[in-house]
Amino acid sequence: MKLRWGLALVGVLGALVVPAAPASAVSAPVVRCTFTPTPSNPAARPVVRPLPVASTRGTVDVTFRFNYGPVTVRLDRAGAAPCAVHNMVSLILQRFYDHSRCWRLTNSARLGVLQCGDIYEVEKGGPGYAFPDEVTGAETYPRGTVAMGNQGPGTNGSEFFIVHSFANIPAKYSVLGRVIRGMSAIDRMVADGIIPSDPNGPLDGAPAHPVKIRRASAGW
């Protein structure tokens, strides 16, 4: 995909433009963020790193237009993970997620999630940088939660997951927000089944019917 650099820069700057609203979990109006290049894991698609400052005020709604239908997520800048929210908005404005696939679906007693944001395959194909976890240790992951996926501490990039049932997992994943419309589309993905992949078991693998993000957009 050819990147329009001027548009990308405007998009990244636009990620900071938010309506005034009281912050809850973070008291300062902005926080510093660290986005560190990962030369050993270069960007799967050309993007510029977000600006190193994130707002902690207000919310922003983003819509992922899947081949199953639209899913709208309300991202919470005032929560525990303002840098993660800032990053997702930046990637959406740069169209990083457009025409990508969600490579993993789980539906076990421990974990029921759809995992997206990897361009090539499960946990491969990020934005070419990483940033720290933003967790309090009190995070829970009920149905509708949207959180960052990672491959260990401080490896956040573009990967995220949507909880379709529940996720009994440690509080190690930064929570971005929650689905406010479109969970029925996720339910249809789950109903279509899973192609299991070892060693994760029969209820963990690729969606039986490919799940595609046709386009993602952000609006205030």
WOMOGI-V804806 format. One record per run of one state. SS is the DSSP state (~ for helix, > for strand, _ for the rest). FROM is the first residue (numbers start at 1). LEN is the number of residues. If there is no record, write none. Layout:
SS/FROM/LEN ; SS/FROM/LEN
This chain:
_/1/4 ; ~/5/10 ; _/15/15 ; >/30/3 ; _/33/3 ; >/36/2 ; _/38/1 ; ~/39/3 ; _/42/11 ; >/53/3 ; _/56/3 ; >/59/8 ; _/67/2 ; >/69/8 ; _/77/5 ; ~/82/12 ; _/94/6 ; >/100/3 ; _/103/1 ; >/104/3 ; _/107/4 ; >/111/6 ; _/117/4 ; >/121/1 ; _/122/2 ; >/124/1 ; _/125/4 ; >/129/3 ; _/132/10 ; >/142/1 ; _/143/2 ; >/145/4 ; _/149/7 ; >/156/1 ; _/157/3 ; >/160/8 ; _/168/7 ; >/175/7 ; _/182/1 ; ~/183/9 ; _/192/2 ; >/194/3 ; _/197/7 ; >/204/4 ; _/208/3 ; >/211/9 ; _/220/1
